Amino acid sequence: MADYVFSEKDNGASAQVQRGAKITIELKENPTTGYRWTISSIDEVLLEPEGDEFLPPDQATPGAGGLRRFLFRAKDAGSTVLTLINKRAWQRDDQAVGAFNLIICILN
């Protein structure tokens, strides 16, 4: 089964994946600013979240950003839009400073 990896350059794109595939999304993040990428909109019938993690930069520089990696599994055939937003924990979704959208078509 193929794995699929997406990043900022794929924002707004469409992707076809196979059912059962692992989907990884990696977005630049600097948690020292208080901002963090979170899931805003997901169809859990089609996509199963399997966690997320922060990957620090190779060189430990104070205040340096890294990557937020989200992991999903394509559960069932269909089309959906996955939306991730970059905001502070106490802010409303409409106060996000960034958004990532990916149209995902899951094939049998």
C-alpha positions in Angstrom: 0.0 0.0 0.0 1.4 3.4 -1.0 2.0 6.1 1.5 1.3 9.8 0.6 3.1 12.8 2.0 1.8 16.4 1.6 3.2 19.8 2.6 2.5 23.5 2.3 3.1 23.3 -1.5 0.0 21.1 -1.7 -2.4 23.6 -0.1 -5.6 23.8 -2.1 -4.6 20.8 -4.2 -6.6 17.6 -5.0 -5.1 14.2 -4.3 -6.1 10.6 -5.2 -5.2 8.0 -2.6 -6.0 4.3 -2.2 -8.3 3.0 0.5 -6.1 1.9 3.5 -3.3 4.2 2.6 -1.4 6.2 5.2 -1.5 10.0 4.6 1.1 12.3 6.2 0.8 16.1 6.2 3.9 18.1 7.3 3.5 21.8 8.0 6.0 24.4 9.3 5.3 25.4 12.9 7.0 27.4 15.6 5.3 26.5 18.9 7.4 29.1 20.8 5.0 31.7 19.3 2.0 30.0 20.8 0.7 29.0 17.3 0.0 25.4 16.5 -1.6 23.5 13.6 -4.8 21.7 14.5 -7.5 19.9 12.6 -10.4 22.2 11.8 -12.5 20.0 9.6 -12.4 16.3 8.9 -14.8 13.5 7.7 -13.9 10.7 10.1 -16.0 8.3 8.1 -13.4 8.6 5.3 -10.2 9.7 7.2 -9.0 8.3 10.5 -6.7 10.6 12.4 -3.7 8.6 13.7 -2.0 11.3 15.7 0.3 14.2 15.3 3.8 15.1 16.5 6.2 18.1 16.5 9.5 17.5 14.8 12.1 20.0 16.1 14.8 21.4 13.8 18.0 19.5 13.3 20.0 22.2 15.1 18.5 23.1 18.5 18.4 26.9 18.1 16.3 28.7 20.7 13.0 30.0 19.2 13.5 28.0 16.0 10.6 26.4 14.3 10.1 22.8 13.1 7.4 20.7 11.5 4.0 19.5 12.7 3.4 16.1 11.2 -0.2 14.8 11.0 -0.9 11.1 10.3 -4.2 9.8 8.8 -5.5 6.6 7.3 -7.8 6.5 4.3 -10.7 4.4 5.7 -13.3 4.3 2.9 -13.9 5.3 -0.7 -15.2 8.8 -1.3 -14.2 12.5 -1.5 -13.6 14.9 1.3 -11.8 18.2 2.2 -9.4 18.1 5.1 -8.8 21.5 6.7 -6.0 22.3 9.2 -5.6 25.7 10.7 -2.7 27.5 12.5 -3.9 29.3 15.6 -3.3 29.8 19.3 -5.2 27.3 21.6 -7.5 30.0 23.1 -8.4 31.6 19.7 -11.5 30.8 17.6 -11.0 29.1 14.3 -11.8 32.3 12.4 -8.8 33.9 14.1 -6.3 31.5 12.6 -3.3 33.0 10.9 -3.0 30.2 8.3 -5.0 27.4 6.8 -4.2 24.2 4.8 -6.9 22.5 2.7 -6.5 19.3 0.8 -9.2 17.7 -1.3 -8.8 13.9 -0.9 -10.4 11.4 -3.2 -10.1 7.9 -1.7 -10.3 5.1 -4.3 -11.3 1.5 -3.7 
